[in-house]
C-alpha cells in the first residue's frame, strides 16, 4: 500500500485540531502525520499532545516561538519521507475517501506530479457541508503544465492545500514555499509542481475549507483588486524563476497576464453597474495597467472562455435589477 505523509501547521487553531486529525486518520490509508505548532497561545500544544498520545501515527513539532506559516510548510517538506505528501491546514478537513482517490490517480499515472480535486467552503457557524460518499472509481483527467497555467489564471474551482497530493520526490525537487507570497503561495507552488509533470484532475471533492474569520486569506475577502494583485504576484514569481526555463514560458506569461487583466476589467464593469464606483475605478485602472488595450476595447472574447459564464451573468443581472428596483 502506498504511504503518505501529511504536515499540519497550526497556530491558535487548537479547537479545530481534533476534527482535522480525525478526518485524516479515518481515511483508511497508510499515513503519517506531523502537527507543527507555531508557538500557539490558545492551548493548541496541549491538544496536539493528547492527539499524539492517542495515536502513534501522529508526531509533534512544538516551536518555542512563532516563525510564521511558511516555516511550518517548509519544515513539513523537509520532514516528508513517504512516497506522497500533503500539507493540510489545521482548520481544514479532508473529504471522505480523499486520500485513496488521490493515491490511486498517482499510482496509475507515473508521469503525474500531483493529483487534485475540488473543495467545498464551510462558512462557520453553519453545519459542515460533508460531501456525499462516492462509490466506485473516480474519473481523473490529465492536465499538462501548460494547460494548468491557463486554468489557474482563469476563474476556477479553488484548489486549496488540502485538495491536492504530490509526489514527495517532486516536492523536494521543487523546493520550498516562498514567504513573499503570503496569500497565493499555494497557487504558485502548484505552478511549480506541474512544471515537473502532469496533474491529475479528479472529478470529486477532496477538501473542506473552513472559513471562520481568522484565516490567513481573510484580509483579501471582499477586495477584488487585492485578490487579483496577489494572483498576478504568484504568476510573476513563477515566470521570473522556474517558469522562465520552459519554451512555453514567455507565451504563457503573456496569456496569464492577459487573463488577469480581463478578469479585472469585467469585475470593474460589474462593480460600476452595481453602483460601486470606487471599486470599479480601482479594478479598471488595474486592468489598464496590465493590458492597456482594455482601455479602448472591451475584452469580449474573454467571456466566452469563462466556465459557467451564463450563471455569472444571470447572478449579476439579478443583483443589478434588485438595486434598480430598490431605488425606484
Buried (B, 14 or more C-beta within 10 A) or exposed (E): EBBBBBBBBBBBBBBBBBBBBEBBBEBEBBBBBBBBBBBBEEEBBEBBBEBBEEEEBBBBBBBEEBBEBBBBBBBBBEBBEBBBBBBBBBBBBBBBBBBBBBBBBBBEBEEBBBBBBBBBEBEEEEEEEBBEEBEEEBEBEBBBBBBBBBBBBBBEBEBBBBBBBBBBBBBBEBEBBBEEBBBBBBBBBBBBBBBBBBBBBBEBBBBBBBBBEEBEBEEBEEEBBBBBBBBBBBBBBBBEBBBEEBEEBEEBBEBBBBBBBBBBBBBBBBBBBBEBEEBBBBBBEBBBEBBEEBEEEEBEEBBEEBEEBEEBBEEBEEEBEEEEEEEE
